[in-house]
Amino acid sequence: MPEPKNLDAYSNPRTFYGAELRRLREEAGLTQTQLGERVFCTGSYIGQFESATRWPMVDMSRMIDEVLRSGEHLQRLAKLARSTSIADYFADAAALEPLARTIC
C-alpha cells in the first residue's frame, strides 16, 4: 500500500476535509477499505477524499459521520469544501480541468 499523500491541511477546505476524514478514520482504527465497506464504496474512493482529489459529498459524509460517530462534523466540512462560485453540478468537472490533457 502506498504511503499517504502529505497535504497541507490548511491550504484549502477540501484538503482540510481530507485531513479530518483521515484523522477520524485512523482514530476509529479503520483502514480505507474497512470504512469504504461500511459506507458502500471502495477504499480507493475514501482515499480520493482523503487526498483531496475528489470533492466531498454531503450524502457520503453523512454516512461516514454515522460510522465514525463524529456527529455532523464531516457533513459541515463537506458543505464548506463545496462552497464555491462554481455551480454545484459543475464543481467536479471544474476541479478536474487543471489535470486534463485534452478537453472534448
C-alpha positions in Angstrom: 0.0 0.0 0.0 1.4 3.4 -0.9 2.3 6.0 1.7 -0.5 8.6 2.3 0.0 11.8 0.4 1.1 14.6 2.8 -1.1 17.6 2.2 -1.1 21.0 3.9 -4.4 20.5 5.7 -4.8 24.3 5.9 -4.3 25.1 2.2 -8.0 24.9 1.3 -11.3 23.5 2.7 -11.0 20.3 0.6 -7.6 19.4 2.0 -8.8 20.1 5.5 -11.8 17.8 4.9 -9.4 15.1 3.7 -7.1 15.5 6.7 -10.1 15.4 9.1 -11.5 12.3 7.4 -8.1 10.5 7.7 -7.7 11.6 11.4 -11.2 10.4 12.3 -10.8 7.1 10.4 -7.4 6.3 12.0 -8.8 7.2 15.5 -11.6 4.6 14.8 -8.9 2.1 13.9 -10.2 1.5 10.4 -8.4 1.2 7.1 -9.7 3.0 4.0 -11.1 -0.4 2.8 -12.9 -1.1 6.0 -14.5 2.3 6.1 -15.4 2.0 2.4 -17.2 -1.3 3.0 -19.2 0.2 5.8 -20.4 3.1 3.6 -20.8 1.0 0.4 -17.8 2.2 -1.6 -14.2 1.2 -2.2 -11.2 2.0 -0.1 -9.7 3.9 -3.0 -12.8 6.1 -3.1 -12.2 7.0 0.5 -8.6 7.6 -0.4 -9.6 10.1 -3.0 -11.5 12.2 -0.4 -8.5 12.0 2.0 -6.0 13.1 -0.7 -8.4 15.9 -1.9 -8.6 14.6 -5.4 -12.4 14.2 -5.2 -14.8 16.8 -3.9 -16.5 15.6 -0.7 -20.2 15.0 -0.9 -22.7 15.8 1.9 -24.6 12.5 1.5 -21.4 10.4 1.7 -20.2 12.5 4.6 -23.4 11.8 6.4 -22.8 8.0 6.1 -19.2 8.4 7.2 -20.2 10.6 10.2 -22.6 7.8 11.3 -19.9 5.1 11.0 -17.2 7.2 12.7 -19.7 8.7 15.2 -18.5 12.2 14.5 -21.8 14.0 14.8 -22.2 16.2 11.7 -18.5 17.2 11.6 -17.8 15.9 8.1 -21.1 17.0 6.7 -20.4 20.6 7.8 -16.9 20.4 6.3 -18.3 19.0 3.0 -20.6 22.0 2.7 -17.7 24.3 3.4 -15.4 22.5 0.9 -18.2 22.6 -1.8 -18.9 26.3 -1.3 -17.6 27.9 -4.4 -18.7 30.4 -7.1 -18.9 27.4 -9.5 -22.4 25.8 -9.9 -22.6 22.6 -7.7 -23.4 20.4 -10.7 -20.2 21.5 -12.4 -17.8 21.7 -9.5 -16.4 18.2 -10.0 -15.6 18.8 -13.7 -14.1 22.2 -12.9 -11.8 20.7 -10.3 -10.5 18.2 -12.9 -9.9 20.7 -15.6 -6.3 21.6 -14.5 -5.5 17.9 -14.6 -6.9 17.3 -18.0 -4.6 16.7 -21.0 -7.4 17.3 -23.5 -10.9 18.5 -23.3 -13.6 17.2 -25.7 
